[in-house]
Amino acid sequence: SDIPQIINAGHALGDLVPKGEDLEALRGLLRPPAAAPLADGALGLELAATLLNFGMTTEAQGLIERAAAAGAPAVMLHRARAQLFTERKERDEAIAEWTALIELDPAGPGAYEARARLRMYDLLKKPGAAKQIVADLTRAIERGHSDEDLLLLRAGLCFLFQKRAAAVKDVAEYTLRYSSFDFARQGIG
């Protein structure tokens, strides 16, 4: 099968997006017999993720469908579909897939954060959106998937919606984790 070859090529390229002849060569590897039914759905989803990194959403969608037919694990399938819809900016479908993934695997990495970021567009349109976003960010942080962006984003939302104590706590946690300020040397703490 050409699938491992394509995945290895994707890993070798890293963040570089194939162009011109490289892109056509990659597309050529996806034509039959590689487009035949998949024997390993999970491997097909790994290839779909590689293709999504290259912005090849049409080819990735085809692989996701073939991986589903091959019996790929549900958790992997929902993650792949969520990433596909997110890449295509199909927000409602992406949120539905991230939600399904969270129901299947609440401890899985990144789903709460991805859903929260997609819900940011609802802040001014839907009542209660901020509460849902803060809840998703809180779950992401509690599961150890936090970084400075999540803490500051949650702090900003809390401040906007009159939850100043929570905002101050997040800013303090951010400062302790990510700042180069030396509290001990300054006699603080």
SVG drawing of the C-alpha trace seen along z (x, -y; Angstrom):
<svg xmlns="http://www.w3.org/2000/svg" viewBox="-30 -43 46 48">
<polyline fill="none" stroke="black" stroke-width="0.4" points="0.0,0.0 1.1,-3.6 -0.5,-5.0 2.6,-4.7 4.7,-6.2 2.3,-9.2 2.2,-9.6 6.0,-9.5 6.2,-12.1 3.8,-14.3 5.9,-14.0 9.0,-14.8 7.5,-18.0 6.3,-19.1 4.6,-22.5 5.5,-22.9 2.6,-22.6 3.3,-20.6 3.0,-22.7 3.3,-22.1 4.9,-18.8 5.0,-17.6 1.3,-18.2 0.5,-16.3 2.7,-13.5 0.9,-13.3 -2.5,-13.3 -1.2,-10.6 -0.5,-8.4 -4.1,-8.8 -5.5,-7.5 -6.2,-3.8 -5.1,-1.4 -4.6,-3.6 -8.3,-4.7 -9.5,-1.1 -11.3,-0.1 -9.1,-0.5 -8.0,2.5 -7.1,0.3 -9.5,-2.5 -7.2,-3.9 -4.3,-4.2 -6.7,-5.9 -7.6,-8.5 -3.9,-9.2 -3.5,-9.8 -6.6,-12.1 -5.0,-14.1 -1.8,-14.5 -3.9,-15.6 -5.8,-18.2 -2.4,-19.6 -1.8,-20.2 -5.2,-21.8 -6.4,-18.9 -9.9,-18.8 -11.6,-17.0 -9.1,-14.1 -9.2,-14.0 -13.0,-13.7 -12.8,-10.8 -10.4,-9.0 -12.5,-9.7 -15.5,-8.2 -13.5,-5.1 -12.1,-4.8 -15.6,-4.8 -16.6,-2.0 -13.5,-0.1 -14.7,-0.3 -12.4,-2.9 -12.8,-3.5 -15.6,-6.0 -13.4,-8.3 -10.9,-8.7 -13.7,-9.1 -15.3,-11.9 -12.0,-13.7 -11.2,-13.4 -14.6,-14.7 -14.4,-17.6 -11.0,-18.6 -12.3,-18.4 -15.3,-20.6 -13.2,-23.0 -10.7,-23.3 -13.7,-23.9 -15.1,-26.5 -18.4,-24.5 -18.9,-25.6 -22.2,-23.9 -21.0,-20.6 -17.6,-21.0 -19.2,-21.8 -21.5,-18.8 -18.6,-16.5 -16.5,-17.9 -19.5,-17.5 -19.9,-13.8 -16.2,-13.3 -16.4,-14.8 -19.3,-12.5 -17.3,-9.4 -13.9,-10.6 -14.3,-13.4 -10.6,-13.2 -9.4,-13.3 -7.0,-16.1 -8.1,-19.3 -11.9,-18.8 -13.1,-21.2 -10.6,-23.9 -11.6,-23.4 -15.3,-23.6 -14.8,-26.7 -12.9,-28.5 -15.6,-27.7 -18.3,-29.0 -16.5,-32.3 -18.4,-33.4 -21.7,-33.0 -20.7,-35.5 -22.9,-38.4 -25.6,-36.3 -26.6,-33.6 -27.5,-34.1 -25.4,-31.8 -22.6,-31.4 -20.1,-32.9 -21.1,-30.5 -20.6,-27.5 -17.2,-28.8 -16.0,-29.4 -17.2,-25.9 -15.3,-24.3 -12.1,-26.3 -12.4,-25.3 -12.7,-21.6 -9.7,-21.9 -7.6,-23.5 -8.7,-21.0 -7.6,-18.1 -4.2,-19.6 -4.6,-20.9 -4.0,-24.4 -1.6,-27.0 -1.3,-30.7 -3.8,-31.4 -6.6,-29.4 -6.0,-31.1 -6.0,-34.6 -9.0,-33.8 -11.0,-32.6 -9.8,-35.5 -11.0,-37.9 -14.4,-36.3 -14.8,-36.3 -13.9,-39.9 -16.3,-40.9 -19.2,-39.1 -18.6,-40.5 -16.8,-37.6 -13.9,-39.6 -12.7,-37.2 -12.4,-34.4 -10.6,-36.7 -8.1,-37.9 -7.4,-34.2 -6.7,-33.3 -4.4,-36.3 -2.5,-35.4 -2.2,-31.8 -1.0,-32.9 1.6,-35.2 2.9,-32.5 3.1,-29.9 4.3,-31.8 5.9,-35.1 9.6,-35.6 8.8,-37.9 10.7,-36.6 8.3,-36.8 10.7,-35.5 13.3,-38.1 10.7,-40.9 9.6,-39.7 6.2,-38.6 4.6,-35.2"/>
</svg>
